[in-house]
Amino acid sequence: MLPERTTGPAIAAIAYPALHALSIWAFPQAGRSLSFTFLICAPLLAAAACMRQGRHPEALRGKWNMLAFGLLLWAGGMTGTMVDELFRAMPDASTSISLLLYVVYGVPLTYALASDAGEDRIVRGIDALLAVVLGALFTVHTLTFSTLQGSDESGVEQLRLMFDIENVFIALFASIRWIAADEPATRRFFRIMCRFALVYMIVAAFINHFDVSSYGQMPDVLIGIPFVLLAFDALRPARPERIPAAPSRLAKLVDTASPLILPVALLIVAAKVAPYDLPLAAAGFFTAMIGYGARSVRIQLRDSREREYLGELTRVDALTGLANRRRFDDALRAEWSRIRRGVEWLSLILIDIDHFKQLNDRWGHQAGDAGIRLVGLTLLAHAKRSGDLVARYGGEEFAVILPGTSPEQAVQIANAMREAVERIERISEEFPVGMTISAGVGSIHQSSQGTIASLLQAADEALYRAKDAGRNRVQLADWTHDDS
């Protein structure tokens, strides 16, 4: 048995074409009027179902709304056909408008296939521009073969060919995007769109190429089936996919290639328009190339910024926001190279929070983390030159790189940092306790034959002497590497 939430849509999906067929059979004289009513209501119901569905997965709202918009255009085309068939008020004009709406209905669907909801507004704007130009080319092509004077046989064949190309194009790319999609809501959308596009393609091919009956006959029932099926799919609850998702490589390939859908569609339609309106076709070619290029440049710039940001995150300590050990090591090597090129001094301060284990044991790790953050911000406030770097060296230890700073200047800076930390009366309202730090200073002159390791060792030994001497003090290394 069908689930309760599925029973209603399922009954409606079966009942709608059955009622359509029954009305044509029972009231043959009013068959055309009744048939047009069913054919206009079917896409309207499907559009309402899509808009309702678009309220739930917010990220896909634009795609559902675009699908609904395309269905409304198609319903408008059928309305124009009804006016032409029943009232004959402006038969040639209504025929041209109807044919145009039947063709242009595919533009929002193509946009839904191509545009990624996760892209920024500029990229989506470029996609929208490509879709508008595509609609303009469809308009020119349709009106070229369906003028206010009607269409000859060759024009009808050209229009049928355009319908076929559009329908195959949408069905093909909807299938590819469904198979390659991995996120459940996105995969469901493309599955529903794929099924609709495939059924619509088959029905449209039969009606356009083989059906010779007029409106109000039984073949009309077929026309409404794709829309009824779409409404049923959109209204019933989501279910697990029976077909497994494509391998990740294929999924990535399709995601990468999907922006080509709109430009390729533009190129195809522009090629069709070229024999009849060369300037517009050239504009289509130009828009396809420039639009895709601009879109690619925008995405590359965004990806480049994201890579820089992610790269920066790997060089930042998560707790304090200071430079982490990796960035410290890179910066120290860079400054070491600079003193070999003429910078006179390079100084290094190693800092340790006094009695940190007791702080953790008494007040807990939250207090310890808050204390580390507070000390880090205090040290950073006293590293005022652009080249200075404050890093979290590890645990409760910090390191400060001071390029172009003599031992005496480095000791002054270290003491200013120590005094600032000592003035902190409490870590926070929750942890009413103060802290102190000990610091060791090591310096190296450009003429020295020392190494990075020897500079680190000198500062580290000075730090331990500061702690052994009673803490809350600054100790300069017994020697500085100056061989001048």
C-alpha positions as CSV (number, residue, x, y, z in Angstrom):
1,M,0.0,0.0,0.0
2,L,1.1,3.6,-0.6
3,P,1.9,5.7,2.4
4,E,-0.9,7.9,3.6
5,R,0.9,11.1,2.5
6,T,1.3,9.6,-1.0
7,T,-2.2,8.3,-1.5
8,G,-3.7,11.8,-2.3
9,P,-1.2,12.8,-5.0
10,A,-1.3,9.2,-6.4
11,I,-5.1,9.2,-6.7
12,A,-5.0,12.7,-8.3
13,A,-2.3,11.7,-10.8
14,I,-4.5,8.8,-11.9
15,A,-7.8,10.6,-11.7
16,Y,-6.8,13.7,-13.6
17,P,-6.1,12.1,-17.1
18,A,-9.0,9.8,-16.5
19,L,-11.4,12.7,-16.0
20,H,-9.9,14.4,-19.0
21,A,-10.6,11.4,-21.2
22,L,-14.0,10.9,-19.7
23,S,-15.0,14.5,-20.4
24,I,-14.0,14.3,-24.0
25,W,-15.9,11.0,-24.4
26,A,-19.0,12.1,-22.6
27,F,-19.3,15.6,-24.0
28,P,-17.9,15.4,-27.6
29,Q,-19.5,18.7,-28.7
30,A,-17.9,20.6,-25.8
31,G,-14.8,18.5,-26.0
32,R,-12.4,21.2,-27.1
33,S,-13.4,23.6,-24.4
34,L,-13.2,20.9,-21.7
35,S,-9.9,19.7,-23.1
36,F,-8.3,23.1,-23.1
37,T,-9.5,23.6,-19.5
38,F,-7.7,20.4,-18.5
39,L,-4.6,21.3,-20.5
40,I,-4.3,24.7,-18.9
41,C,-4.9,23.5,-15.4
42,A,-2.4,20.7,-15.6
43,P,0.7,22.9,-15.8
44,L,-0.8,25.4,-13.4
45,L,-1.2,22.6,-10.8
46,A,2.3,21.4,-11.4
47,A,3.6,25.0,-11.0
48,A,1.8,25.3,-7.7
49,A,3.2,22.0,-6.5
50,C,6.8,23.2,-7.5
51,M,6.3,26.5,-5.7
52,R,5.1,24.7,-2.6
53,Q,8.0,22.4,-2.7
54,G,10.4,25.3,-3.1
55,R,9.5,26.5,0.4
56,H,11.2,23.6,2.1
57,P,14.8,23.1,0.8
58,E,15.7,26.8,0.9
59,A,18.9,26.3,-1.1
60,L,16.8,24.9,-4.0
61,R,14.1,27.5,-3.9
62,G,15.4,29.3,-7.0
63,K,15.4,26.0,-9.0
64,W,11.9,25.1,-8.0
65,N,10.7,28.6,-8.8
66,M,12.4,28.5,-12.2
67,L,10.7,25.2,-12.9
68,A,7.4,26.7,-11.9
69,F,8.0,29.8,-14.0
70,G,8.6,27.6,-17.1
71,L,5.3,25.8,-16.5
72,L,3.5,29.1,-16.2
73,L,4.9,30.1,-19.6
74,W,3.7,26.8,-21.1
75,A,0.2,27.4,-19.6
76,G,0.3,30.8,-21.2
77,G,1.1,29.2,-24.5
78,M,-1.9,26.8,-24.2
79,T,-4.1,29.7,-23.3
80,G,-3.1,31.5,-26.5
81,T,-3.8,28.3,-28.4
82,M,-7.3,28.1,-26.8
83,V,-8.0,31.7,-27.8
84,D,-6.9,30.9,-31.3
85,E,-8.9,27.7,-31.6
86,L,-12.1,28.8,-29.8
87,F,-12.5,32.5,-30.5
88,R,-10.4,33.2,-33.6
89,A,-10.1,36.8,-32.5
90,M,-6.5,37.3,-33.7
91,P,-5.6,33.8,-35.0
92,D,-2.2,34.6,-36.5
93,A,-1.0,36.7,-33.5
94,S,-2.2,34.3,-30.9
95,T,-0.5,31.4,-32.8
96,S,2.8,33.2,-32.9
97,I,2.6,34.1,-29.2
98,S,1.6,30.6,-28.3
99,L,4.5,29.0,-30.2
100,L,6.9,31.5,-28.6
101,L,5.7,30.7,-25.1
102,Y,6.0,26.9,-25.8
103,V,9.6,27.4,-26.8
104,V,10.6,30.0,-24.2
105,Y,9.2,27.8,-21.4
106,G,12.5,25.9,-21.7
107,V,14.7,28.9,-20.8
108,P,13.9,28.9,-17.0
109,L,14.3,25.1,-17.0
110,T,17.7,25.5,-18.7
111,Y,18.7,28.1,-16.1
112,A,17.6,25.8,-13.3
113,L,19.9,23.1,-14.8
114,A,22.9,25.4,-15.2
115,S,22.8,27.8,-12.3
116,D,24.1,26.6,-8.9
117,A,22.2,27.9,-5.9
118,G,25.5,28.0,-4.0
119,E,27.1,30.6,-6.3
120,D,27.2,34.3,-5.4
121,R,24.9,36.9,-6.9
122,I,27.3,38.0,-9.6
123,V,27.7,34.5,-11.0
124,R,23.9,33.9,-10.8
125,G,23.4,37.3,-12.5
126,I,25.7,36.2,-15.4
127,D,23.7,33.0,-15.7
128,A,20.5,35.0,-15.7
129,L,21.9,37.3,-18.5
130,L,22.8,34.3,-20.6
131,A,19.2,32.9,-20.0
132,V,17.7,36.2,-21.1
133,V,19.8,36.3,-24.3
134,L,18.9,32.7,-24.9
135,G,15.2,33.7,-24.6
136,A,15.7,36.5,-27.1
137,L,17.3,34.1,-29.6
138,F,14.4,31.7,-29.2
139,T,12.0,34.6,-29.8
140,V,13.7,35.6,-33.0
141,H,13.9,32.0,-34.2
142,T,10.2,31.4,-33.4
143,L,8.9,34.6,-34.9
144,T,11.0,34.1,-38.0
145,F,9.1,31.0,-38.9
146,S,5.8,31.9,-37.3
147,T,4.9,35.4,-38.4
148,L,1.6,37.3,-38.3
149,Q,1.0,35.8,-41.7
150,G,1.4,32.2,-40.5
151,S,3.9,29.5,-41.1
152,D,4.6,27.6,-44.3
153,E,5.6,23.9,-44.3
154,S,9.3,24.5,-44.1
155,G,8.8,27.0,-41.3
156,V,6.7,24.4,-39.4
157,E,9.5,21.8,-39.8
158,Q,12.1,24.3,-38.5
159,L,9.9,25.0,-35.4
160,R,9.4,21.3,-34.9
161,L,13.2,20.8,-35.1
162,M,13.7,23.6,-32.5
163,F,11.2,22.0,-30.2
164,D,13.0,18.6,-30.5
165,I,16.4,20.1,-29.9
166,E,15.2,22.0,-26.8
167,N,13.4,19.0,-25.4
168,V,16.3,16.6,-26.0
169,F,18.7,19.1,-24.5
170,I,16.7,19.6,-21.3
171,A,16.1,15.8,-20.8
172,L,19.7,15.0,-21.5
173,F,21.2,17.4,-19.0
174,A,18.5,16.8,-16.4
175,S,19.5,13.1,-16.6
176,I,23.2,13.8,-16.3
177,R,22.7,16.2,-13.3
178,W,20.4,13.7,-11.6
179,I,22.9,10.8,-11.9
180,A,25.8,13.0,-10.8
181,A,24.1,14.8,-7.9
182,D,25.1,13.6,-4.4
183,E,23.2,15.9,-2.0
184,P,19.7,14.3,-1.3
185,A,17.5,17.4,-1.9
186,T,19.4,18.3,-5.1
187,R,19.3,14.8,-6.4
188,R,15.6,14.6,-5.8
189,F,15.0,17.9,-7.7
190,F,17.0,16.7,-10.7
191,R,15.3,13.3,-10.6
192,I,11.8,14.9,-10.7
193,M,12.9,17.3,-13.4
194,C,14.5,14.4,-15.4
195,R,11.4,12.3,-15.3
196,F,9.2,15.2,-16.4
197,A,11.6,16.2,-19.2
198,L,11.8,12.6,-20.6
199,V,8.0,12.1,-20.6
200,Y,7.4,15.6,-22.0
201,M,10.0,14.9,-24.8
202,I,8.3,11.7,-25.8
203,V,4.8,13.2,-25.7
204,A,5.9,16.3,-27.6
205,A,7.6,14.2,-30.2
206,F,4.4,12.2,-30.8
207,I,2.1,15.2,-30.8
208,N,4.4,17.3,-33.1
209,H,5.3,14.6,-35.6
210,F,2.6,11.9,-35.6
211,D,-0.7,13.2,-34.2
212,V,-2.9,14.8,-36.9
213,S,-6.0,15.2,-34.8
214,S,-7.4,18.5,-33.8
215,Y,-7.8,19.6,-30.2
216,G,-10.7,18.0,-28.3
217,Q,-9.6,14.4,-29.2
218,M,-8.3,11.6,-27.0
219,P,-4.6,12.4,-27.8
220,D,-5.0,15.6,-25.8
221,V,-4.9,13.4,-22.7
222,L,-1.3,12.6,-23.4
223,I,-0.3,16.3,-23.3
224,G,-1.3,16.7,-19.7
225,I,0.4,13.5,-18.4
226,P,4.0,15.0,-18.0
227,F,2.5,17.9,-15.9
228,V,0.3,15.6,-13.8
229,L,3.3,13.4,-13.2
230,L,5.5,16.4,-12.2
231,A,2.8,17.5,-9.7
232,F,2.6,14.0,-8.2
233,D,6.4,13.8,-7.9
234,A,6.7,17.3,-6.3
235,L,3.9,16.6,-3.7
236,R,4.8,13.2,-2.5
237,P,7.3,12.8,0.3
238,A,11.0,12.4,-0.4
239,R,12.1,8.8,-0.7
240,P,15.5,7.0,-1.0
241,E,17.0,6.9,-4.5
242,R,16.9,3.6,-6.2
243,I,19.7,4.4,-8.5
244,P,23.0,4.9,-6.7
245,A,24.8,8.2,-7.1
246,A,27.6,8.4,-9.6
247,P,31.2,8.0,-8.5
248,S,32.6,11.2,-7.0
249,R,34.9,11.8,-9.9
250,L,31.9,11.9,-12.3
251,A,30.0,14.0,-9.9
252,K,32.8,16.6,-9.8
253,L,33.1,16.5,-13.5
254,V,29.4,17.2,-14.0
255,D,29.5,20.0,-11.4
256,T,32.5,21.5,-13.2
257,A,30.9,21.2,-16.6
258,S,27.4,22.3,-15.7
259,P,28.2,26.0,-16.2
260,L,28.6,25.1,-19.9
261,I,24.9,24.3,-20.3
262,L,23.7,27.8,-20.9
263,P,26.6,28.9,-23.2
264,V,26.2,25.7,-25.2
265,A,22.5,26.2,-25.5
266,L,23.2,29.8,-26.7
267,L,25.7,28.6,-29.3
268,I,23.3,26.0,-30.7
269,V,20.4,28.5,-31.0
270,A,22.6,31.2,-32.3
271,A,23.8,28.8,-35.0
272,K,20.1,28.2,-35.9
273,V,19.4,32.0,-36.0
274,A,22.5,32.9,-38.0
275,P,21.0,32.3,-41.5
276,Y,18.1,34.7,-40.7
277,D,19.5,37.3,-38.4
278,L,23.3,37.3,-38.5
279,P,23.9,40.3,-36.1
280,L,21.7,38.8,-33.4
281,A,23.4,35.4,-33.9
282,A,26.8,37.1,-33.5
283,A,25.5,38.8,-30.3
284,G,24.5,35.3,-29.1
285,F,28.0,33.9,-29.8
286,F,29.6,36.9,-28.2
287,T,27.4,36.7,-25.1
288,A,28.1,33.0,-24.7
289,M,31.8,33.4,-24.9
290,I,32.1,36.6,-22.8
291,G,29.5,35.4,-20.3
292,Y,31.2,32.1,-19.7
293,G,34.6,33.8,-19.5
294,A,33.4,36.3,-17.0
295,R,31.7,33.6,-15.0
296,S,34.9,31.6,-14.9
297,V,37.1,34.6,-13.9
298,R,34.7,35.4,-11.1
299,I,34.7,31.8,-9.8
300,Q,38.5,31.6,-10.0
301,L,38.9,34.9,-8.1
302,R,36.5,33.6,-5.4
303,D,38.2,30.2,-5.2
304,S,41.6,32.0,-4.9
305,R,40.4,34.1,-2.0
306,E,38.9,31.0,-0.3
307,R,42.2,29.2,-0.8
308,E,44.1,32.1,0.7
309,Y,41.7,32.2,3.6
310,L,42.0,28.5,4.2
311,G,45.7,28.7,3.9
312,E,45.7,31.5,6.5
313,L,43.6,29.4,8.8
314,T,46.3,26.7,8.8
315,R,48.7,29.3,10.1
316,V,46.5,30.7,12.9
317,D,46.1,29.3,16.4
318,A,42.4,28.4,16.9
319,L,42.3,29.4,20.6
320,T,44.0,32.8,20.5
321,G,43.8,33.9,16.9
322,L,47.6,34.5,17.0
323,A,50.1,33.0,14.7
324,N,50.5,29.3,15.3
325,R,53.8,27.3,15.5
326,R,53.9,26.7,11.7
327,R,53.6,30.4,10.9
328,F,56.2,31.2,13.6
329,D,58.7,28.8,12.1
330,D,58.2,30.2,8.6
331,A,58.5,33.8,9.9
332,L,61.7,33.0,11.9
333,R,63.3,31.5,8.8
334,A,62.3,34.5,6.7
335,E,63.7,37.0,9.3
336,W,66.9,34.8,9.5
337,S,67.4,35.3,5.8
338,R,66.9,39.0,6.2
339,I,69.6,39.5,8.7
340,R,72.0,37.8,6.3
341,R,71.0,40.6,3.8
342,G,71.8,43.5,6.1
343,V,69.3,43.8,9.0
344,E,71.5,44.4,12.0
345,W,69.7,42.6,14.8
346,L,67.1,39.9,15.3
347,S,65.6,39.3,18.8
348,L,63.4,36.6,20.1
349,I,61.3,36.5,23.3
350,L,60.0,33.2,24.7
351,I,57.3,33.6,27.2
352,D,55.6,31.2,29.7
353,I,52.6,31.8,31.9
354,D,53.6,31.3,35.5
355,H,52.0,28.5,37.6
356,F,49.6,27.7,34.7
357,K,49.1,24.1,36.0
358,Q,47.9,25.4,39.3
359,L,45.5,27.7,37.5
360,N,44.1,24.8,35.5
361,D,43.9,22.5,38.6
362,R,42.0,25.1,40.7
363,W,39.8,26.8,38.2
364,G,39.5,24.2,35.4
365,H,40.4,24.2,31.7
366,Q,37.9,26.9,30.8
367,A,39.8,29.3,33.0
368,G,43.1,28.1,31.5
369,D,41.9,28.7,28.0
370,A,40.5,32.1,28.9
371,G,43.8,33.0,30.5
372,I,45.8,32.0,27.4
373,R,43.5,34.1,25.2
374,L,43.9,37.1,27.5
375,V,47.6,36.9,27.7
376,G,47.9,36.5,24.0
377,L,45.9,39.6,23.4
378,T,47.9,41.5,25.9
379,L,51.2,40.5,24.3
380,L,49.8,41.4,20.8
381,A,48.9,44.9,22.0
382,H,52.6,45.5,22.8
383,A,54.0,44.3,19.5
384,K,53.3,47.5,17.7
385,R,55.6,47.4,14.7
386,S,54.4,45.8,11.4
387,G,57.2,43.3,11.3
388,D,56.8,42.0,14.9
389,L,55.1,38.7,15.3
390,V,53.4,37.2,18.4
391,A,52.7,33.5,18.2
392,R,51.4,30.8,20.4
393,Y,54.4,28.6,20.7
394,G,52.6,25.7,22.4
395,G,50.5,25.1,25.5
396,E,50.9,28.1,27.7
397,E,54.0,29.3,25.9
398,F,54.3,32.3,23.5
399,A,57.0,33.5,21.2
400,V,57.6,37.0,19.9
401,I,59.8,37.7,16.9
402,L,61.3,41.3,16.9
403,P,63.2,42.1,13.6
404,G,65.7,44.9,13.7
405,T,65.6,45.0,17.6
406,S,68.7,45.1,19.8
407,P,68.9,43.1,23.0
408,E,68.3,46.2,25.1
409,Q,65.2,47.1,23.1
410,A,63.9,43.6,23.3
411,V,64.3,43.5,27.1
412,Q,62.3,46.7,27.3
413,I,59.5,45.3,25.2
414,A,59.5,42.1,27.2
415,N,59.2,44.0,30.4
416,A,56.4,46.1,29.1
417,M,54.5,42.9,28.2
418,R,55.3,41.4,31.6
419,E,54.0,44.5,33.4
420,A,50.9,44.6,31.3
421,V,50.0,41.0,32.1
422,E,50.8,41.6,35.8
423,R,48.2,44.5,35.8
424,I,45.5,42.1,34.8
425,E,43.5,41.7,38.0
426,R,41.2,38.9,36.8
427,I,40.9,36.6,33.8
428,S,37.1,37.3,33.6
429,E,34.1,37.8,35.8
430,E,33.8,34.0,36.1
431,F,37.5,33.5,37.1
432,P,38.6,36.2,39.5
433,V,42.3,35.5,39.4
434,G,45.3,37.3,37.9
435,M,48.4,36.0,36.1
436,T,52.1,36.7,35.6
437,I,54.6,35.7,32.9
438,S,58.3,34.9,32.7
439,A,60.3,35.8,29.6
440,G,63.6,34.9,28.1
441,V,65.3,37.1,25.5
442,G,67.8,36.0,22.9
443,S,69.3,38.2,20.2
444,I,71.6,37.7,17.2
445,H,73.7,40.1,15.2
446,Q,74.1,40.0,11.4
447,S,77.8,39.3,11.8
448,S,77.2,36.3,14.0
449,Q,77.9,32.7,12.8
450,G,75.0,31.4,14.9
451,T,72.0,29.4,13.8
452,I,68.3,29.5,14.3
453,A,68.6,26.6,16.7
454,S,71.2,28.5,18.8
455,L,69.0,31.6,19.0
456,L,66.0,29.5,20.1
457,Q,68.2,27.7,22.7
458,A,69.6,31.0,24.0
459,A,66.0,32.4,24.5
460,D,64.8,29.1,26.1
461,E,67.7,29.0,28.5
462,A,67.0,32.6,29.5
463,L,63.4,31.7,30.1
464,Y,64.3,28.9,32.4
465,R,66.6,31.1,34.4
466,A,63.8,33.7,34.8
467,K,61.5,31.0,36.2
468,D,64.2,29.6,38.5
469,A,64.9,33.1,39.8
470,G,61.3,33.4,41.1
471,R,59.1,34.0,38.0
472,N,57.4,37.2,36.9
473,R,60.6,38.6,35.4
474,V,62.6,39.0,32.2
475,Q,66.0,37.4,31.7
476,L,68.4,38.3,28.9
477,A,70.5,35.5,27.6
478,D,74.0,35.5,29.1
479,W,75.4,36.1,25.7
480,T,74.2,37.5,22.4
481,H,75.5,36.2,19.1
482,D,77.6,39.1,18.0
483,D,80.9,38.3,16.5
484,S,81.6,41.9,15.3
